Amino acid sequence: MADHLGIPDEELLMPLVLAGGVAKMISRVIHIAGASGGCQAEIGSSAAMAAAAVTELLGGTPEACAHAAALALQNTLGLVCDPVGGFVEVPCVMRNGFYAVHAVSAASMALAGIRSVIPPDEVVLAMAGIGRLLPLELKETGLGGLADTPTGRRLAEEALKKT
């Protein structure tokens, strides 16, 4: 985003510190890993971090940054972690790309004055609760979701044969 807008590296410090702070706050409630809370915990957290950072980078208020994070995170709720064959190529790489766009959209909304109806801290608590309710098969085990499709199982078998 900074490169696209021609923002110098020197202006990235505070947005990056803010992104780290968002991660720290979420990790106090739930581990930021697909194994503990599904992809919502992993990709959702990174989308929230990016949304807050982009909002800060573009001059948003602290309140707007918090709401950008909440808007991004709430749109990942329930996202399962289902790596095909246990590898991050499918669907993780593509999900990260799609949720980077969500982060920018959340930042744009927050900068326009849109606020999360559910307060940011409650969005994190909801994500943690959903993560605890997800069955083990949907938490980075490669046993459910896309990993458990016929093609997903075939690709996992092929990958095992190569090792």
N, CA and C atoms as a LAMMPS dump frame, in Angstrom:
ITEM: TIMESTEP
0
ITEM: NUMBER OF ATOMS
489
ITEM: BOX BOUNDS ff ff ff
-5.0000000000000000e+02 5.0000000000000000e+02
-5.0000000000000000e+02 5.0000000000000000e+02
-5.0000000000000000e+02 5.0000000000000000e+02
ITEM: ATOMS id mol type element x y z
1 1 1 N 0.832 -1.188 0
2 1 2 C 0 0 0
3 1 3 C 0.872 1.246 0
4 2 1 N 1.904 1.247 0.863
5 2 2 C 2.802 2.404 0.926
6 2 3 C 3.529 2.595 -0.389
7 3 1 N 4.006 1.514 -0.979
8 3 2 C 4.694 1.612 -2.27
9 3 3 C 3.753 2.153 -3.338
10 4 1 N 2.54 1.63 -3.345
11 4 2 C 1.547 2.054 -4.34
12 4 3 C 1.26 3.549 -4.227
13 5 1 N 1.207 4.049 -3
14 5 2 C 0.887 5.456 -2.78
15 5 3 C 2.127 6.349 -2.712
16 6 1 N 3.303 5.758 -2.833
17 6 2 C 4.531 6.547 -2.781
18 6 3 C 4.861 7.07 -1.396
19 7 1 N 4.419 6.359 -0.378
20 7 2 C 4.691 6.757 1.005
21 7 3 C 6.064 6.218 1.384
22 8 1 N 6.949 7.074 1.897
23 8 2 C 8.317 6.628 2.22
24 8 3 C 8.352 5.648 3.397
25 9 1 N 9.384 4.81 3.396
26 9 2 C 9.555 3.805 4.443
27 9 3 C 9.552 4.408 5.842
28 10 1 N 10.05 5.621 5.981
29 10 2 C 10.129 6.258 7.296
30 10 3 C 8.757 6.418 7.935
31 11 1 N 7.706 6.445 7.125
32 11 2 C 6.346 6.62 7.655
33 11 3 C 5.664 5.292 7.996
34 12 1 N 6.389 4.194 7.898
35 12 2 C 5.8 2.876 8.153
36 12 3 C 5.94 2.414 9.596
37 13 1 N 6.767 3.073 10.382
38 13 2 C 7.033 2.609 11.739
39 13 3 C 5.761 2.514 12.576
40 14 1 N 5.013 3.577 12.68
41 14 2 C 3.82 3.556 13.531
42 14 3 C 2.754 2.574 13.031
43 15 1 N 2.475 2.506 11.727
44 15 2 C 1.521 1.495 11.275
45 15 3 C 1.968 0.071 11.619
46 16 1 N 3.262 -0.204 11.507
47 16 2 C 3.754 -1.548 11.829
48 16 3 C 3.686 -1.819 13.331
49 17 1 N 3.987 -0.817 14.128
50 17 2 C 3.857 -0.972 15.584
51 17 3 C 2.388 -1.219 15.951
52 18 1 N 1.495 -0.481 15.32
53 18 2 C 0.062 -0.674 15.565
54 18 3 C -0.368 -2.086 15.178
55 19 1 N 0.088 -2.576 14.035
56 19 2 C -0.257 -3.939 13.607
57 19 3 C 0.199 -4.949 14.658
58 20 1 N 1.405 -4.755 15.186
59 20 2 C 1.89 -5.638 16.245
60 20 3 C 1.037 -5.544 17.495
61 21 1 N 0.572 -4.347 17.814
62 21 2 C -0.303 -4.172 18.979
63 21 3 C -1.634 -4.879 18.81
64 22 1 N -2.177 -4.827 17.605
65 22 2 C -3.431 -5.542 17.329
66 22 3 C -3.218 -7.043 17.54
67 23 1 N -2.113 -7.563 17.03
68 23 2 C -1.807 -8.985 17.21
69 23 3 C -1.673 -9.325 18.69
70 24 1 N -1.005 -8.468 19.437
71 24 2 C -0.812 -8.706 20.872
72 24 3 C -2.156 -8.754 21.594
73 25 1 N -3.047 -7.823 21.268
74 25 2 C -4.355 -7.797 21.922
75 25 3 C -5.169 -9.057 21.597
76 26 1 N -5.155 -9.472 20.335
77 26 2 C -5.901 -10.678 19.958
78 26 3 C -5.285 -11.899 20.628
79 27 1 N -3.949 -11.966 20.649
80 27 2 C -3.292 -13.157 21.205
81 27 3 C -3.47 -13.282 22.712
82 28 1 N -3.913 -12.233 23.364
83 28 2 C -4.226 -12.334 24.798
84 28 3 C -5.532 -13.095 25.026
85 29 1 N -6.334 -13.206 23.962
86 29 2 C -7.63 -13.876 24.07
87 29 3 C -7.6 -15.265 23.44
88 30 1 N -6.887 -15.402 22.33
89 30 2 C -6.793 -16.684 21.623
90 30 3 C -5.461 -16.723 20.883
91 31 1 N -4.902 -17.899 20.744
92 31 2 C -3.659 -18.042 19.987
93 31 3 C -3.91 -17.689 18.529
94 32 1 N -2.959 -17.007 17.93
95 32 2 C -3.074 -16.614 16.526
96 32 3 C -2.5 -17.743 15.681
97 33 1 N -3.262 -18.819 15.585
98 33 2 C -2.836 -19.985 14.808
99 33 3 C -4.074 -20.75 14.366
100 34 1 N -4.005 -21.258 13.141
101 34 2 C -5.106 -22.056 12.636
102 34 3 C -5.37 -23.285 13.477
103 35 1 N -4.331 -23.798 14.121
104 35 2 C -4.472 -24.996 14.951
105 35 3 C -5.299 -24.729 16.209
106 36 1 N -5.35 -23.5 16.657
107 36 2 C -6.114 -23.203 17.871
108 36 3 C -7.492 -22.638 17.587
109 37 1 N -7.642 -21.885 16.49
110 37 2 C -8.927 -21.238 16.263
111 37 3 C -9.396 -21.205 14.831
112 38 1 N -8.804 -22.035 13.977
113 38 2 C -9.177 -22.013 12.575
114 38 3 C -8.507 -20.848 11.856
115 39 1 N -8.77 -20.743 10.571
116 39 2 C -8.167 -19.659 9.786
117 39 3 C -8.631 -18.294 10.255
118 40 1 N -9.771 -18.223 10.909
119 40 2 C -10.206 -16.93 11.433
120 40 3 C -9.18 -16.382 12.412
121 41 1 N -8.545 -17.258 13.183
122 41 2 C -7.532 -16.812 14.148
123 41 3 C -6.242 -16.415 13.453
124 42 1 N -5.926 -17.066 12.38
125 42 2 C -4.658 -16.821 11.69
126 42 3 C -4.812 -15.734 10.621
127 43 1 N -5.634 -15.984 9.631
128 43 2 C -5.825 -15.009 8.561
129 43 3 C -6.678 -13.846 9.039
130 44 1 N -7.635 -14.12 9.895
131 44 2 C -8.458 -13.038 10.447
132 44 3 C -7.625 -12.049 11.229
133 45 1 N -6.714 -12.564 12.043
134 45 2 C -5.844 -11.681 12.818
135 45 3 C -4.944 -10.862 11.907
136 46 1 N -4.396 -11.498 10.875
137 46 2 C -3.517 -10.75 9.974
138 46 3 C -4.308 -9.709 9.189
139 47 1 N -5.54 -10.01 8.819
140 47 2 C -6.375 -9.02 8.134
141 47 3 C -6.684 -7.848 9.058
142 48 1 N -6.958 -8.146 10.328
143 48 2 C -7.214 -7.08 11.301
144 48 3 C -5.974 -6.214 11.492
145 49 1 N -4.822 -6.858 11.571
146 49 2 C -3.559 -6.12 11.71
147 49 3 C -3.345 -5.202 10.514
148 50 1 N -3.533 -5.735 9.325
149 50 2 C -3.329 -4.951 8.113
150 50 3 C -4.333 -3.812 8.007
151 51 1 N -5.582 -4.073 8.357
152 51 2 C -6.612 -3.03 8.29
153 51 3 C -6.269 -1.86 9.211
154 52 1 N -5.849 -2.177 10.425
155 52 2 C -5.467 -1.118 11.363
156 52 3 C -4.254 -0.354 10.848
157 53 1 N -3.272 -1.078 10.324
158 53 2 C -2.05 -0.438 9.821
159 53 3 C -2.338 0.469 8.632
160 54 1 N -3.154 0.018 7.7
161 54 2 C -3.49 0.84 6.538
162 54 3 C -4.258 2.087 6.975
163 55 1 N -5.157 1.913 7.932
164 55 2 C -5.914 3.064 8.435
165 55 3 C -4.98 4.086 9.061
166 56 1 N -4.035 3.616 9.869
167 56 2 C -3.032 4.5 10.472
168 56 3 C -2.184 5.163 9.39
169 57 1 N -1.756 4.391 8.431
170 57 2 C -0.91 4.899 7.357
171 57 3 C -1.595 6.037 6.6
172 58 1 N -2.908 5.934 6.469
173 58 2 C -3.662 6.926 5.717
174 58 3 C -4.226 8.038 6.598
175 59 1 N -3.748 8.105 7.847
176 59 2 C -4.118 9.223 8.711
177 59 3 C -5.355 9.032 9.555
178 60 1 N -5.804 7.798 9.71
179 60 2 C -6.994 7.546 10.517
180 60 3 C -6.751 7.754 12.002
181 61 1 N -7.806 8.007 12.714
182 61 2 C -7.74 8.178 14.163
183 61 3 C -7.538 6.822 14.836
184 62 1 N -7.116 6.81 16.087
185 62 2 C -7.028 5.529 16.796
186 62 3 C -8.358 4.771 16.8
187 63 1 N -9.455 5.496 16.961
188 63 2 C -10.768 4.847 16.937
189 63 3 C -11.032 4.206 15.574
190 64 1 N -10.711 4.917 14.507
191 64 2 C -10.909 4.364 13.161
192 64 3 C -10.049 3.126 12.957
193 65 1 N -8.825 3.145 13.486
194 65 2 C -7.937 1.983 13.364
195 65 3 C -8.538 0.761 14.053
196 66 1 N -9.075 0.966 15.258
197 66 2 C -9.691 -0.142 15.999
198 66 3 C -10.901 -0.688 15.255
199 67 1 N -11.699 0.199 14.698
200 67 2 C -12.877 -0.258 13.965
201 67 3 C -12.503 -0.929 12.651
202 68 1 N -11.446 -0.465 12.003
203 68 2 C -10.981 -1.141 10.788
204 68 3 C -10.583 -2.575 11.113
205 69 1 N -9.862 -2.746 12.22
206 69 2 C -9.463 -4.094 12.641
207 69 3 C -10.689 -4.958 12.907
208 70 1 N -11.666 -4.393 13.601
209 70 2 C -12.885 -5.154 13.918
210 70 3 C -13.667 -5.512 12.658
211 71 1 N -13.771 -4.567 11.727
212 71 2 C -14.502 -4.833 10.488
213 71 3 C -13.837 -5.959 9.697
214 72 1 N -12.509 -5.94 9.635
215 72 2 C -11.802 -7.003 8.912
216 72 3 C -11.967 -8.345 9.621
217 73 1 N -11.797 -8.339 10.93
218 73 2 C -11.86 -9.585 11.693
219 73 3 C -13.249 -10.204 11.66
220 74 1 N -14.276 -9.392 11.81
221 74 2 C -15.619 -9.972 11.878
222 74 3 C -16.027 -10.631 10.566
223 75 1 N -15.384 -10.262 9.486
224 75 2 C -15.705 -10.883 8.208
225 75 3 C -14.918 -12.154 7.951
226 76 1 N -14.167 -12.605 8.954
227 76 2 C -13.498 -13.905 8.861
228 76 3 C -14.099 -14.909 9.845
229 77 1 N -15.053 -14.472 10.65
230 77 2 C -15.59 -15.36 11.685
231 77 3 C -16.102 -16.655 11.077
232 78 1 N -15.676 -17.755 11.666
233 78 2 C -16.081 -19.079 11.206
234 78 3 C -15.185 -19.66 10.126
235 79 1 N -14.185 -18.918 9.686
236 79 2 C -13.304 -19.405 8.632
237 79 3 C -12.452 -20.559 9.162
238 80 1 N -12.578 -21.7 8.539
239 80 2 C -11.892 -22.906 8.988
240 80 3 C -10.485 -22.981 8.419
241 81 1 N -9.657 -23.763 9.062
242 81 2 C -8.296 -24.003 8.592
243 81 3 C -8.267 -25.416 8.016
244 82 1 N -8.142 -25.504 6.7
245 82 2 C -8.272 -26.796 6.016
246 82 3 C -7.196 -26.993 4.949
247 83 1 N -5.926 -26.947 5.353
248 83 2 C -4.85 -27.053 4.365
249 83 3 C -4.821 -28.431 3.697
250 84 1 N -4.85 -28.398 2.377
251 84 2 C -4.827 -29.643 1.61
252 84 3 C -3.462 -30.3 1.779
253 85 1 N -3.472 -31.512 2.268
254 85 2 C -2.241 -32.25 2.498
255 85 3 C -1.397 -31.691 3.631
256 86 1 N -1.96 -30.749 4.38
257 86 2 C -1.226 -30.137 5.475
258 86 3 C -0.252 -29.053 5.023
259 87 1 N -0.334 -28.678 3.744
260 87 2 C 0.563 -27.65 3.202
261 87 3 C -0.189 -26.337 3.035
262 88 1 N 0.54 -25.23 3.023
263 88 2 C -0.106 -23.918 2.949
264 88 3 C -0.436 -23.449 1.531
265 89 1 N -0.119 -24.241 0.525
266 89 2 C -0.373 -23.805 -0.842
267 89 3 C -1.866 -23.688 -1.14
268 90 1 N -2.657 -24.643 -0.673
269 90 2 C -4.102 -24.662 -0.931
270 90 3 C -4.821 -24.879 0.386
271 91 1 N -5.687 -23.98 0.781
272 91 2 C -6.108 -22.726 0.167
273 91 3 C -5.437 -21.498 0.791
274 92 1 N -4.479 -21.708 1.661
275 92 2 C -3.94 -20.634 2.507
276 92 3 C -3.352 -19.462 1.733
277 93 1 N -2.561 -19.742 0.731
278 93 2 C -1.92 -18.658 -0.02
279 93 3 C -2.984 -17.769 -0.657
280 94 1 N -3.99 -18.377 -1.273
281 94 2 C -5.047 -17.59 -1.91
282 94 3 C -5.874 -16.835 -0.874
283 95 1 N -6.146 -17.467 0.249
284 95 2 C -6.918 -16.784 1.289
285 95 3 C -6.192 -15.537 1.776
286 96 1 N -4.895 -15.633 1.957
287 96 2 C -4.146 -14.453 2.393
288 96 3 C -4.3 -13.322 1.387
289 97 1 N -4.252 -13.642 0.107
290 97 2 C -4.439 -12.615 -0.919
291 97 3 C -5.822 -11.987 -0.871
292 98 1 N -6.842 -12.816 -0.744
293 98 2 C -8.204 -12.295 -0.685
294 98 3 C -8.426 -11.445 0.566
295 99 1 N -7.9 -11.89 1.687
296 99 2 C -8.128 -11.14 2.923
297 99 3 C -7.266 -9.89 3.024
298 100 1 N -6.214 -9.784 2.219
299 100 2 C -5.488 -8.507 2.123
300 100 3 C -6.414 -7.451 1.517
301 101 1 N -7.214 -7.86 0.548
302 101 2 C -8.187 -6.947 -0.051
303 101 3 C -9.246 -6.575 0.979
304 102 1 N -9.685 -7.537 1.791
305 102 2 C -10.646 -7.246 2.857
306 102 3 C -10.074 -6.203 3.814
307 103 1 N -8.796 -6.316 4.126
308 103 2 C -8.16 -5.376 5.045
309 103 3 C -8.207 -3.965 4.494
310 104 1 N -7.901 -3.816 3.217
311 104 2 C -7.942 -2.49 2.598
312 104 3 C -9.382 -1.975 2.557
313 105 1 N -10.328 -2.851 2.274
314 105 2 C -11.738 -2.449 2.281
315 105 3 C -12.176 -2.001 3.671
316 106 1 N -11.764 -2.733 4.689
317 106 2 C -12.107 -2.358 6.065
318 106 3 C -11.496 -1.007 6.422
319 107 1 N -10.255 -0.781 6.003
320 107 2 C -9.603 0.505 6.256
321 107 3 C -10.369 1.626 5.558
322 108 1 N -10.756 1.401 4.317
323 108 2 C -11.508 2.417 3.571
324 108 3 C -12.821 2.752 4.262
325 109 1 N -13.514 1.715 4.738
326 109 2 C -14.776 1.943 5.443
327 109 3 C -14.556 2.738 6.721
328 110 1 N -13.55 2.335 7.5
329 110 2 C -13.283 3.024 8.761
330 110 3 C -12.887 4.478 8.515
331 111 1 N -12.095 4.717 7.49
332 111 2 C -11.704 6.091 7.156
333 111 3 C -12.894 6.92 6.696
334 112 1 N -13.924 6.246 6.168
335 112 2 C -15.147 6.936 5.744
336 112 3 C -16.119 7.141 6.906
337 113 1 N -15.733 6.678 8.095
338 113 2 C -16.579 6.883 9.27
339 113 3 C -17.458 5.705 9.645
340 114 1 N -17.352 4.612 8.922
341 114 2 C -18.137 3.419 9.256
342 114 3 C -17.515 2.761 10.475
343 115 1 N -18.352 2.404 11.42
344 115 2 C -17.897 1.784 12.653
345 115 3 C -18.501 0.392 12.774
346 116 1 N -17.755 -0.492 13.407
347 116 2 C -18.262 -1.833 13.681
348 116 3 C -19.398 -1.718 14.694
349 117 1 N -20.533 -2.307 14.382
350 117 2 C -21.665 -2.271 15.302
351 117 3 C -21.297 -2.987 16.601
352 118 1 N -20.586 -4.09 16.473
353 118 2 C -20.093 -4.821 17.636
354 118 3 C -18.733 -4.221 17.984
355 119 1 N -18.517 -3.818 19.241
356 119 2 C -17.229 -3.213 19.612
357 119 3 C -16.058 -4.142 19.298
358 120 1 N -14.905 -3.56 18.943
359 120 2 C -13.739 -4.373 18.55
360 120 3 C -13.366 -5.461 19.554
361 121 1 N -13.379 -5.162 20.844
362 121 2 C -12.998 -6.184 21.819
363 121 3 C -13.991 -7.34 21.83
364 122 1 N -15.26 -7.059 21.581
365 122 2 C -16.26 -8.119 21.547
366 122 3 C -16.129 -8.962 20.276
367 123 1 N -15.663 -8.366 19.193
368 123 2 C -15.421 -9.129 17.969
369 123 3 C -14.327 -10.164 18.232
370 124 1 N -13.276 -9.744 18.933
371 124 2 C -12.195 -10.677 19.277
372 124 3 C -12.724 -11.792 20.17
373 125 1 N -13.549 -11.452 21.155
374 125 2 C -14.116 -12.478 22.034
375 125 3 C -15.008 -13.447 21.254
376 126 1 N -15.767 -12.922 20.301
377 126 2 C -16.617 -13.793 19.475
378 126 3 C -15.758 -14.748 18.656
379 127 1 N -14.679 -14.234 18.079
380 127 2 C -13.784 -15.084 17.298
381 127 3 C -13.192 -16.192 18.167
382 128 1 N -12.795 -15.841 19.377
383 128 2 C -12.229 -16.841 20.283
384 128 3 C -13.264 -17.902 20.632
385 129 1 N -14.493 -17.483 20.884
386 129 2 C -15.553 -18.442 21.201
387 129 3 C -15.841 -19.374 20.037
388 130 1 N -15.893 -18.824 18.837
389 130 2 C -16.116 -19.648 17.651
390 130 3 C -14.95 -20.614 17.469
391 131 1 N -13.739 -20.132 17.682
392 131 2 C -12.562 -20.992 17.555
393 131 3 C -12.604 -22.177 18.494
394 132 1 N -13.08 -21.947 19.714
395 132 2 C -13.188 -23.06 20.679
396 132 3 C -14.261 -24.057 20.267
397 133 1 N -15.274 -23.582 19.545
398 133 2 C -16.361 -24.465 19.122
399 133 3 C -16.055 -25.253 17.845
400 134 1 N -15.086 -24.785 17.077
401 134 2 C -14.753 -25.501 15.836
402 134 3 C -14.241 -26.904 16.156
403 135 1 N -14.705 -27.886 15.419
404 135 2 C -14.183 -29.237 15.642
405 135 3 C -12.719 -29.334 15.226
406 136 1 N -12.025 -30.271 15.805
407 136 2 C -10.596 -30.472 15.535
408 136 3 C -10.305 -30.599 14.043
409 137 1 N -11.208 -31.226 13.295
410 137 2 C -10.999 -31.446 11.864
411 137 3 C -10.872 -30.125 11.08
412 138 1 N -11.35 -29.042 11.664
413 138 2 C -11.336 -27.748 10.982
414 138 3 C -10.292 -26.8 11.557
415 139 1 N -9.303 -27.368 12.247
416 139 2 C -8.241 -26.583 12.867
417 139 3 C -6.869 -27.074 12.415
418 140 1 N -6.525 -26.827 11.193
419 140 2 C -5.185 -27.076 10.651
420 140 3 C -4.749 -28.537 10.671
421 141 1 N -5.689 -29.452 10.762
422 141 2 C -5.339 -30.871 10.781
423 141 3 C -5.294 -31.476 9.382
424 142 1 N -5.899 -30.784 8.416
425 142 2 C -5.983 -31.349 7.067
426 142 3 C -6.991 -32.476 6.985
427 143 1 N -7.928 -32.528 7.936
428 143 2 C -8.908 -33.614 7.974
429 143 3 C -10.315 -33.188 7.577
430 144 1 N -10.545 -31.896 7.375
431 144 2 C -11.888 -31.416 7.043
432 144 3 C -11.833 -30.339 5.982
433 145 1 N -12.995 -29.826 5.631
434 145 2 C -13.084 -28.744 4.658
435 145 3 C -12.531 -29.133 3.301
436 146 1 N -11.798 -28.221 2.673
437 146 2 C -11.235 -28.499 1.346
438 146 3 C -10.261 -29.668 1.361
439 147 1 N -9.584 -29.87 2.483
440 147 2 C -8.638 -30.982 2.584
441 147 3 C -9.34 -32.331 2.507
442 148 1 N -10.627 -32.361 2.843
443 148 2 C -11.371 -33.618 2.878
444 148 3 C -12.229 -33.829 1.628
445 149 1 N -11.964 -33.088 0.577
446 149 2 C -12.653 -33.325 -0.691
447 149 3 C -11.922 -34.438 -1.435
448 150 1 N -12.565 -35.064 -2.417
449 150 2 C -11.854 -36.095 -3.176
450 150 3 C -10.537 -35.577 -3.776
451 151 1 N -10.55 -34.394 -4.345
452 151 2 C -9.323 -33.838 -4.915
453 151 3 C -8.314 -33.524 -3.824
454 152 1 N -8.782 -32.974 -2.713
455 152 2 C -7.882 -32.677 -1.605
456 152 3 C -7.192 -33.915 -1.079
457 153 1 N -7.955 -35.005 -0.929
458 153 2 C -7.358 -36.265 -0.452
459 153 3 C -6.372 -36.829 -1.477
460 154 1 N -6.717 -36.739 -2.773
461 154 2 C -5.82 -37.229 -3.821
462 154 3 C -4.513 -36.441 -3.821
463 155 1 N -4.601 -35.124 -3.712
464 155 2 C -3.392 -34.297 -3.692
465 155 3 C -2.53 -34.599 -2.468
466 156 1 N -3.159 -34.857 -1.339
467 156 2 C -2.401 -35.204 -0.133
468 156 3 C -1.679 -36.531 -0.317
469 157 1 N -2.363 -37.517 -0.926
470 157 2 C -1.726 -38.814 -1.185
471 157 3 C -0.546 -38.666 -2.14
472 158 1 N -0.713 -37.861 -3.166
473 158 2 C 0.369 -37.64 -4.125
474 158 3 C 1.571 -36.967 -3.448
475 159 1 N 1.311 -36.032 -2.569
476 159 2 C 2.386 -35.346 -1.858
477 159 3 C 3.122 -36.308 -0.94
478 160 1 N 2.402 -37.228 -0.314
479 160 2 C 3.041 -38.213 0.554
480 160 3 C 3.951 -39.15 -0.234
481 161 1 N 3.54 -39.5 -1.429
482 161 2 C 4.348 -40.397 -2.263
483 161 3 C 5.661 -39.744 -2.674
484 162 1 N 5.677 -38.403 -2.781
485 162 2 C 6.879 -37.684 -3.204
486 162 3 C 7.891 -37.556 -2.066
487 163 1 N 7.459 -37.768 -0.837
488 163 2 C 8.397 -37.616 0.286
489 163 3 C 9.068 -38.896 0.684
